[in-house]
Amino acid sequence: MDKAIQEELKAHLMQTNETYRNLMNQHHEYDLLVEQLESKPALSADEEIEEHRLKKLKLQLKDQMERLVSEYRLQQVS
């Protein structure tokens, strides 16, 4: 799919779909936490585990968001 169209769909869902918006906001929060951890010169073992956990959660959220985009796209075609 064209990247511009994909971005338009995401922008539309941000405005119209509360679930998508919540997922995006949570993804952003996790992203900020990962950035904070990555900005440290060295991570403790617990911080490394937390970084790994946050990255997994971000991927799960991204998958959920992509699923919503796909579902919306299919509804528009039908």
KEKE-3310 file (N, C-alpha, C; in steps of 0.2 Angstrom, whole numbers, plus 5000, padded with zeros to 4 digits):
npx = (5004:5002:5013:5009:4995:4993:4997:4988:4976:4980:4980:4967:4961:4967:4959:4946:4945:4944:4950:4961:4968:4971:4979:4990:4994:4998:5009:5017:5020:5027:5038:5044:5049:5058:5067:5072:5079:5088:5096:5105:5121:5125:5116:5108:5105:5091:5086:5089:5081:5069:5069:5069:5056:5048:5050:5045:5031:5029:5029:5019:5008:5010:5007:4993:4988:4991:4983:4970:4971:4971:4959:4950:4953:4949:4935:4932:4934:4924)
npy = (4994:5011:5023:5036:5035:5025:5033:5043:5035:5031:5044:5047:5037:5041:5052:5048:5035:5029:5018:5016:5028:5027:5016:5021:5032:5025:5018:5028:5033:5022:5022:5034:5030:5020:5027:5035:5025:5021:5032:5032:5029:5016:5001:4994:4977:4975:4986:4983:4972:4978:4987:4978:4972:4983:4986:4975:4976:4988:4983:4974:4983:4990:4980:4978:4991:4991:4981:4986:4997:4989:4982:4993:4998:4987:4988:5000:4996:4987)
npz = (5000:4997:5005:5008:5008:5018:5029:5029:5032:5045:5052:5050:5058:5071:5073:5074:5080:5095:5101:5093:5095:5109:5109:5101:5109:5121:5115:5112:5125:5130:5121:5125:5137:5134:5127:5137:5145:5135:5134:5145:5150:5154:5158:5172:5176:5179:5173:5159:5157:5159:5148:5137:5140:5138:5124:5119:5122:5115:5102:5102:5103:5092:5082:5085:5082:5068:5064:5066:5057:5045:5046:5045:5032:5025:5027:5021:5008:5006)
capx = (5000:5006:5014:5004:4988:4994:4998:4981:4972:4982:4978:4960:4959:4968:4954:4940:4944:4947:4954:4967:4971:4973:4985:4995:4996:5002:5015:5021:5023:5033:5044:5048:5052:5064:5072:5076:5083:5094:5100:5109:5128:5125:5110:5108:5102:5084:5085:5089:5075:5063:5070:5067:5049:5045:5051:5040:5025:5028:5028:5012:5004:5010:5003:4986:4987:4991:4977:4965:4971:4969:4951:4947:4954:4944:4928:4931:4933:4918)
capy = (5000:5018:5025:5042:5032:5022:5038:5046:5031:5032:5050:5047:5033:5045:5057:5045:5029:5030:5012:5017:5033:5025:5012:5026:5036:5020:5016:5034:5033:5016:5024:5039:5026:5016:5032:5037:5020:5021:5038:5030:5026:5009:4999:4988:4971:4976:4991:4979:4968:4983:4989:4972:4972:4989:4985:4970:4979:4993:4979:4972:4989:4992:4975:4980:4997:4989:4977:4991:5000:4984:4981:4999:4998:4982:4991:5005:4993:4983)
capz = (5000:4996:5011:5010:5010:5025:5034:5029:5036:5052:5054:5051:5064:5077:5075:5074:5083:5102:5103:5090:5098:5115:5108:5099:5115:5125:5111:5113:5132:5130:5117:5129:5143:5131:5125:5144:5146:5130:5135:5150:5148:5155:5161:5176:5174:5179:5167:5153:5157:5158:5141:5133:5141:5135:5117:5117:5123:5109:5096:5102:5102:5084:5079:5086:5078:5061:5063:5066:5050:5040:5047:5043:5025:5022:5028:5016:5001:5005)
cpx = (5004:5007:5010:4997:4988:4994:4991:4976:4974:4980:4971:4958:4961:4963:4947:4939:4948:4951:4961:4971:4974:4980:4991:4998:5001:5009:5020:5024:5028:5039:5048:5052:5059:5069:5076:5081:5089:5098:5105:5116:5128:5118:5111:5104:5094:5082:5085:5083:5069:5063:5067:5059:5045:5045:5046:5033:5023:5026:5021:5007:5004:5006:4996:4984:4986:4985:4971:4965:4969:4961:4948:4947:4949:4937:4927:4930:4927:4912)
cpy = (5006:5020:5031:5040:5029:5028:5042:5042:5031:5038:5050:5043:5037:5050:5054:5039:5029:5024:5014:5022:5031:5020:5016:5030:5031:5019:5022:5034:5028:5019:5029:5035:5023:5021:5034:5032:5020:5027:5037:5027:5019:5007:4994:4982:4972:4981:4988:4975:4972:4986:4984:4972:4977:4988:4980:4972:4984:4989:4976:4977:4990:4987:4976:4986:4995:4985:4981:4995:4995:4983:4987:5000:4993:4984:4996:5002:4989:4987)
cpz = (5000:5003:5013:5011:5017:5030:5035:5033:5044:5055:5055:5057:5071:5078:5076:5078:5090:5104:5100:5093:5105:5114:5106:5105:5120:5122:5112:5120:5133:5127:5121:5134:5140:5129:5132:5145:5142:5131:5141:5147:5149:5159:5166:5173:5174:5174:5160:5152:5156:5151:5136:5134:5137:5127:5115:5117:5117:5103:5096:5101:5094:5080:5079:5082:5070:5059:5062:5059:5045:5040:5044:5035:5022:5022:5023:5009:5000:5003)
residu = (MET:ASP:LYS:ALA:ILE:GLN:GLU:GLU:LEU:LYS:ALA:HIS:LEU:MET:GLN:THR:ASN:GLU:THR:TYR:ARG:ASN:LEU:MET:ASN:GLN:HIS:HIS:GLU:TYR:ASP:LEU:LEU:VAL:GLU:GLN:LEU:GLU:SER:LYS:PRO:ALA:LEU:SER:ALA:ASP:GLU:GLU:ILE:GLU:GLU:HIS:ARG:LEU:LYS:LYS:LEU:LYS:LEU:GLN:LEU:LYS:ASP:GLN:MET:GLU:ARG:LEU:VAL:SER:GLU:TYR:ARG:LEU:GLN:GLN:VAL:SER)
# end
